[in-house]
C-alpha cells in the first residue's frame, strides 16, 4: 500500500500507465493512476458503468468527451466528475514529468449501493 501519493514515481516514460487500487469497498474504488505520456488508443472511448470523479495531482493531461467539441486541458488541482456511460478518452499526458491522477469510482445515480 502506498503511504504517499507521490511515492515511487517513474523517472522516465514507461510503456503502460501504473494503476494502483488504494481502497476498495462495495460501491467504491479509489485509485492512483500514474501516466508518463500515455493516451487512449485511436478511436477508443471509455464507457464505464460507474461514475468517476478524478483530480489531477501532478503533470498535465488532455481529456476529451465525446459530447464536447474540444478536449479539456487539465492542470494540477483540476477535477472532473464523469457520469456513468459518458464516453471519454485521454488525448495526452505529460511526458516530461509523471502525470498523477486520483480517481474515485462510485455507483451511478440510482444504481446499486
Backbone as CSV, one residue per row, in Angstrom:
resi,resn,N_x,N_y,N_z,CA_x,CA_y,CA_z,C_x,C_y,C_z
1,UNK,0.843,-1.194,0.000,0.000,0.000,0.000,0.877,1.241,0.000
2,UNK,0.491,2.233,-0.764,1.223,3.490,-0.870,0.922,4.350,0.350
3,UNK,1.961,4.878,0.957,1.773,5.781,2.085,1.714,7.237,1.619
4,UNK,2.246,7.506,0.429,2.274,8.857,-0.119,1.925,8.767,-1.606
5,UNK,1.007,9.596,-2.074,0.564,9.534,-3.463,1.667,9.875,-4.465
6,UNK,2.737,10.515,-4.000,3.837,10.879,-4.886,5.047,9.965,-4.715
7,UNK,4.889,8.876,-3.970,5.979,7.918,-3.772,6.121,7.017,-4.986
8,UNK,7.341,6.569,-5.232,7.626,5.563,-6.252,7.155,5.979,-7.644
9,UNK,7.369,7.239,-8.001,7.002,7.704,-9.340,8.098,7.338,-10.339
10,UNK,7.727,7.011,-11.568,8.739,6.685,-12.575,9.622,7.888,-12.884
11,UNK,10.870,7.606,-13.236,11.808,8.680,-13.580,11.957,8.844,-15.088
12,UNK,11.330,7.950,-15.856,11.366,8.012,-17.317,10.038,7.472,-17.843
13,UNK,9.695,7.801,-19.079,8.450,7.264,-19.650,8.418,5.742,-19.610
14,UNK,7.240,5.194,-19.371,7.033,3.751,-19.333,6.067,3.359,-20.450
15,UNK,5.992,2.071,-20.749,5.124,1.623,-21.838,3.650,1.641,-21.464
16,UNK,3.340,1.531,-20.179,1.938,1.495,-19.741,1.765,2.362,-18.497
17,UNK,0.523,2.793,-18.281,0.207,3.528,-17.057,0.348,2.597,-15.855
18,UNK,0.614,3.191,-14.725,0.594,2.452,-13.461,-0.752,2.709,-12.804
19,UNK,-1.449,1.655,-12.463,-2.762,1.756,-11.832,-2.707,1.000,-10.512
20,UNK,-3.005,1.693,-9.419,-2.975,1.065,-8.106,-4.268,1.369,-7.368
21,UNK,-4.943,0.318,-6.923,-6.145,0.498,-6.109,-5.701,0.811,-4.690
22,UNK,-6.119,1.956,-4.188,-5.760,2.386,-2.840,-6.782,1.929,-1.808
23,UNK,-8.048,1.885,-2.232,-9.130,1.489,-1.335,-10.270,0.937,-2.174
24,UNK,-10.799,-0.205,-1.761,-11.956,-0.790,-2.444,-12.965,-1.238,-1.395
25,UNK,-14.170,-0.787,-1.571,-15.299,-1.162,-0.713,-16.491,-1.384,-1.631
26,UNK,-17.519,-2.063,-1.168,-18.691,-2.223,-2.029,-19.185,-0.855,-2.524
27,UNK,-19.241,-0.699,-3.835,-19.721,0.547,-4.423,-18.712,1.676,-4.461
28,UNK,-17.450,1.424,-4.080,-16.445,2.487,-4.049,-15.068,1.913,-4.363
29,UNK,-14.343,2.598,-5.258,-12.962,2.217,-5.555,-12.163,3.497,-5.751
30,UNK,-11.041,3.605,-5.044,-10.164,4.759,-5.159,-8.840,4.266,-5.733
31,UNK,-8.395,4.942,-6.808,-7.185,4.515,-7.499,-6.210,5.670,-7.675
32,UNK,-4.940,5.316,-7.673,-3.900,6.244,-8.120,-3.481,5.770,-9.502
33,UNK,-3.482,6.687,-10.452,-3.052,6.378,-11.812,-1.859,7.272,-12.118
34,UNK,-0.785,6.669,-12.603,0.402,7.434,-12.986,0.622,7.226,-14.477
35,UNK,0.596,8.321,-15.222,0.796,8.301,-16.671,2.126,8.952,-17.004
36,UNK,2.791,8.421,-18.006,4.050,9.006,-18.480,3.998,9.104,-19.999
37,UNK,3.075,9.918,-20.473,2.932,10.118,-21.910,1.881,9.237,-22.565
38,UNK,1.167,8.428,-21.798,0.153,7.554,-22.391,-1.085,8.345,-22.800
39,UNK,-1.820,7.745,-23.731,-3.116,8.271,-24.151,-3.980,7.092,-24.550
40,UNK,-5.262,7.345,-24.707,-6.173,6.287,-25.147,-5.836,5.911,-26.589
41,UNK,-5.991,4.642,-26.948,-5.734,4.240,-28.337,-6.659,4.998,-29.300
42,UNK,-6.220,5.207,-30.541,-7.069,5.898,-31.524,-8.436,5.215,-31.640
43,UNK,-9.485,6.041,-31.605,-10.842,5.524,-31.749,-11.430,4.888,-30.510
44,UNK,-10.649,4.757,-29.425,-11.142,4.129,-28.201,-11.787,5.172,-27.292
45,UNK,-12.937,4.820,-26.714,-13.630,5.672,-25.750,-13.966,4.842,-24.517
46,UNK,-13.672,5.378,-23.339,-14.150,4.736,-22.108,-15.659,4.918,-22.040
47,UNK,-16.358,3.883,-21.628,-17.812,3.912,-21.427,-18.069,3.052,-20.194
48,UNK,-17.928,3.644,-19.034,-17.915,2.919,-17.768,-19.300,2.860,-17.129
49,UNK,-19.629,1.736,-16.485,-20.939,1.610,-15.833,-21.049,2.446,-14.556
50,UNK,-19.912,2.780,-13.936,-19.919,3.601,-12.723,-19.513,5.031,-13.050
51,UNK,-19.875,5.943,-12.176,-19.415,7.321,-12.288,-17.975,7.383,-11.770
52,UNK,-17.266,8.440,-12.144,-15.870,8.595,-11.724,-15.582,10.067,-11.471
53,UNK,-15.021,10.336,-10.302,-14.537,11.677,-10.004,-13.027,11.577,-10.039
54,UNK,-12.385,12.448,-10.809,-10.933,12.384,-10.949,-10.342,13.766,-10.708
55,UNK,-9.201,13.783,-10.016,-8.454,15.022,-9.799,-7.031,14.791,-10.285
56,UNK,-6.506,15.768,-10.999,-5.129,15.712,-11.466,-4.251,16.322,-10.378
57,UNK,-3.304,15.537,-9.884,-2.453,15.986,-8.786,-1.114,16.545,-9.268
58,UNK,-0.599,16.007,-10.367,0.697,16.451,-10.896,0.728,16.202,-12.394
59,UNK,1.574,16.946,-13.092,1.673,16.802,-14.541,0.553,17.551,-15.234
60,UNK,0.262,17.141,-16.449,-0.868,17.727,-17.165,-1.445,16.673,-18.098
61,UNK,-2.674,16.915,-18.505,-3.372,15.955,-19.358,-4.398,16.665,-20.215
62,UNK,-4.793,15.981,-21.261,-5.856,16.450,-22.140,-6.929,15.371,-22.132
63,UNK,-8.129,15.728,-21.673,-9.243,14.795,-21.533,-10.339,15.198,-22.498
64,UNK,-10.801,14.262,-23.288,-11.808,14.547,-24.322,-13.090,13.790,-24.025
65,UNK,-14.219,14.471,-24.147,-15.537,13.857,-24.014,-16.174,13.785,-25.400
66,UNK,-16.865,12.688,-25.681,-17.484,12.500,-26.995,-18.529,13.571,-27.286
67,UNK,-19.143,14.138,-26.241,-20.199,15.127,-26.440,-19.701,16.577,-26.368
68,UNK,-18.393,16.772,-26.412,-17.817,18.118,-26.409,-16.923,18.286,-27.629
69,UNK,-16.906,19.482,-28.232,-16.143,19.674,-29.469,-14.624,19.676,-29.287
70,UNK,-14.148,20.022,-28.079,-12.712,20.115,-27.851,-12.330,19.388,-26.572
71,UNK,-11.073,18.961,-26.523,-10.534,18.339,-25.317,-10.355,19.398,-24.226
72,UNK,-10.448,18.940,-22.985,-10.182,19.818,-21.833,-8.730,19.638,-21.415
73,UNK,-8.056,20.744,-21.170,-6.696,20.678,-20.646,-6.780,20.687,-19.133
74,UNK,-6.168,19.694,-18.505,-6.172,19.591,-17.048,-4.784,19.886,-16.504
75,UNK,-4.747,20.656,-15.451,-3.511,21.005,-14.741,-3.684,20.580,-13.281
76,UNK,-2.601,20.538,-12.509,-2.729,20.115,-11.107,-3.817,20.900,-10.370
77,UNK,-4.648,20.143,-9.682,-5.761,20.720,-8.933,-7.086,20.669,-9.673
78,UNK,-7.054,20.472,-10.997,-8.292,20.384,-11.765,-8.968,19.041,-11.499
79,UNK,-10.290,19.085,-11.353,-11.037,17.852,-11.128,-12.257,17.824,-12.040
80,UNK,-12.707,16.605,-12.320,-13.835,16.386,-13.222,-14.680,15.257,-12.663
81,UNK,-15.991,15.446,-12.674,-16.927,14.383,-12.306,-17.485,13.815,-13.613
82,UNK,-17.230,12.548,-13.857,-17.618,11.908,-15.115,-18.807,10.992,-14.842
83,UNK,-19.942,11.303,-15.426,-21.148,10.490,-15.233,-20.947,9.095,-15.830
84,UNK,-21.656,8.127,-15.275,-21.624,6.773,-15.824,-22.005,6.815,-17.298
85,UNK,-21.328,6.059,-18.101,-21.566,5.918,-19.541,-21.317,7.200,-20.348
86,UNK,-20.687,8.190,-19.730,-20.295,9.359,-20.515,-18.974,9.028,-21.198
87,UNK,-19.030,8.929,-22.492,-17.849,8.492,-23.248,-16.755,9.547,-23.175
88,UNK,-15.547,9.066,-22.840,-14.408,9.961,-22.707,-13.121,9.218,-23.051
89,UNK,-12.081,9.985,-23.273,-10.773,9.409,-23.599,-9.673,10.358,-23.143
90,UNK,-8.496,9.814,-22.922,-7.332,10.623,-22.593,-6.611,10.897,-23.905
91,UNK,-6.572,12.160,-24.292,-5.912,12.547,-25.547,-4.395,12.566,-25.382
92,UNK,-3.914,13.012,-24.213,-2.471,13.098,-23.992,-2.189,13.287,-22.515
93,UNK,-0.994,12.859,-22.110,-0.482,13.154,-20.768,0.968,13.606,-20.911
94,UNK,1.438,14.322,-19.933,2.789,14.868,-19.945,3.833,13.756,-20.048
95,UNK,4.843,13.999,-20.860,5.939,13.044,-20.995,7.163,13.467,-20.187
96,UNK,7.242,14.759,-19.825,8.436,15.234,-19.135,8.373,15.036,-17.622
97,UNK,7.181,14.966,-17.067,7.004,14.659,-15.641,5.833,13.684,-15.522
98,UNK,5.830,12.835,-14.508,4.694,11.926,-14.344,3.390,12.699,-14.112
99,UNK,2.338,12.222,-14.738,1.003,12.757,-14.505,0.344,11.850,-13.478
100,UNK,-0.022,12.421,-12.336,-0.595,11.640,-11.243,-2.070,12.010,-11.099
101,UNK,-2.918,10.986,-11.193,-4.365,11.135,-11.067,-4.831,10.431,-9.799
102,UNK,-5.863,10.957,-9.183,-6.581,10.254,-8.131,-7.999,10.081,-8.653
103,UNK,-8.427,8.832,-8.794,-9.741,8.536,-9.375,-10.609,7.837,-8.340
104,UNK,-11.823,8.326,-8.189,-12.804,7.733,-7.277,-13.979,7.239,-8.113
105,UNK,-14.178,5.936,-8.128,-15.256,5.308,-8.882,-16.395,5.024,-7.904
106,UNK,-17.609,5.409,-8.275,-18.761,5.235,-7.395,-20.009,4.926,-8.228
107,UNK,-21.054,4.370,-7.612,-22.243,3.986,-8.381,-22.910,5.188,-9.040
108,UNK,-23.473,4.929,-10.196,-24.241,5.956,-10.899,-25.489,6.290,-10.095
109,UNK,-26.044,7.480,-10.320,-27.313,7.868,-9.653,-28.331,6.754,-9.809
110,UNK,-28.923,6.367,-8.723,-29.960,5.350,-8.768,-29.430,3.937,-8.929
111,UNK,-28.097,3.781,-9.042,-27.502,2.458,-9.178,-27.407,1.751,-7.838
112,UNK,-26.915,0.511,-7.826,-26.802,-0.238,-6.576,-25.818,0.424,-5.623
113,UNK,-26.080,0.317,-4.371,-25.215,0.901,-3.338,-24.508,-0.176,-2.562
